Amino acid sequence: MIDSLLNGANRWALQTFSRDWVDYLVSNTMTEFNRRINPFVWSYQLQALLLAVHDEADGVKTFVLLPNQHWRDWQAGQHAEFVVEINGAQHRRYYSLAQRENGCVSITVKRVADGLVSNWIHQHWLPGKVIRLGLPQGSFVYRQQPKLLFICAGSGITPCHSIAQALLQQGVVVDIAFDAQFRHETDMIFASSLRDWAREEGLNTNIALSQPRQSCANVVKPLDADELRRRYPDFAGRDIYLCGPQGFMDKTIALLQQAGFDLARLHCERFAGGTWEADAGVGEACEEIVFQHLNQRVQLDTEDAGKTLMQIAERHHVPLEIGCRQGMCGTCKLMLRQGKVSGNTLGNAVYLCSAYPASRRVVLDA
C-alpha cells in the first residue's frame, strides 16, 4: 500500500514538474530519513519506475519506464545499459530506447530460449518495480539525411522503429522507407504501426518472413538483389540504417557491396558481442591513427603493438566515449575513412574496443 502511494507521488512529481526542478528540490532536502522513506527520487542513482508491460509478439514484451530526475535528454536510436540482479549476481544488458508520453521511455525485450537475463526480465519485471539503468548512449541516430532506408530483422527493429517514429512525430520532412524481416507470423514486432505508416503516412514499408508457416497477406519475401532494386530503386541515394542478428547483417552488407552501395552511407547497430583478435602481423607497421572528428593524431610507438584502437586511444589520452568494451553496445563506434582495420567491423563501422589497426595510417571519423 505504501509503495503504491509513493510510486503514485513520484509519478505525479516527475510528470508534473521538470526533472531539473525535482533535482533541485531533492538535492536541497537530501537526508538519510528522506532516502529511507522514498529512495526512488531521494537518491544519487539513476533509476526508473516500471509503469506498464505490453505484449508485442510471441516472446516479446515492451516495458514502459519513468526515469527519475537523473535522466537526461537523448536521441531516438540510442540505448541504455540495464543492471539486472539475479541470485545476487549483477548482469548488464543494453536495450534500445523508444519515446513515450509524459517523460517516459520504453524498451522492447525479446525472450531468448536460453537467455538468463531476458527470461528473468519477462518473469519478474512487473509494474511498480524500480529498475537500475545507465544514461543513454550510442551513435545510431538520425543525422539530418534527406532520404533513409531502414533494414532490420527480429528485435533489431527496435532502434530503427524508434528513429522513424520520432521523425514522424516531430514532423521532420524526410523520405523514409522501411524493410523489416521476421521468421514467422507470430514473431512480427510493431507490425501494426508499420502498416499504419504505409496507410496513413504513405511510407514505403515492407514486412518479410524468412520461414512463413502459412500464407500471410501483405508480406513479401526477404531481400535479395532483385528485391532490393524492385522495392527501393533509389536505394543508392539513401542512407541505410541496418540492425539485426549478425548473420542477417553480414548477408545484407554483402548484398549492398555487390549492388555498388557506398558503405560510407551505411549505419549499423548490433546487440550481441563476440570475440575478435587482430590478424597475425597486422598493426605492427601502423604509424599513425587520425581521429578526424576530434582533430587529433596519434603517433604509435612499440608499446601500442597488439592493442585495440580503444586501448591505443586511451594510452595516448584521446577522449573517446566508452561503453561495454565487448564490441556490442556501439558507444565507441566510428567510421573508417582511410586505411584498414581488422577485428570487429560492420561495413565501414569500426568498434574501437575490439578492432585493430591494419595499415600504416588509419583515419577514423564520427
Secondary structure, 3 states (H helix, E strand, C coil): CHHHHHHHHHHHHHHHCCHHHHHHHHHCCCCHHHHHHCCCCCCCCCEEEEEEEEEEECCEEEEEEEECCCCCCCCCCCEEEEEEEECCEEEEEEEECEECCCCCEEEEEECCCCCHHHHHHHHHCCCCCEEEECCCECCCCCCCCCEEEEEEEHHHHHHHHHHHHHHHHHCCCCEEEEEEEECCHHHCCCHHHHHHHHHHHCCEEEEEECCCCCCCCCCECCCCHHHHHHHCCCHHHCEEEEECCHHHHHHHHHHHHHCCCCHHHEEEECCCCCCCCCCCCCCCCCCEEEEHHHCEEEECCHHHCCCCHHHHHHHCCCCCCCCCCCCCCCCCEEEEEECCEEEEEECCEEEEEEEEECCCEEEEEC
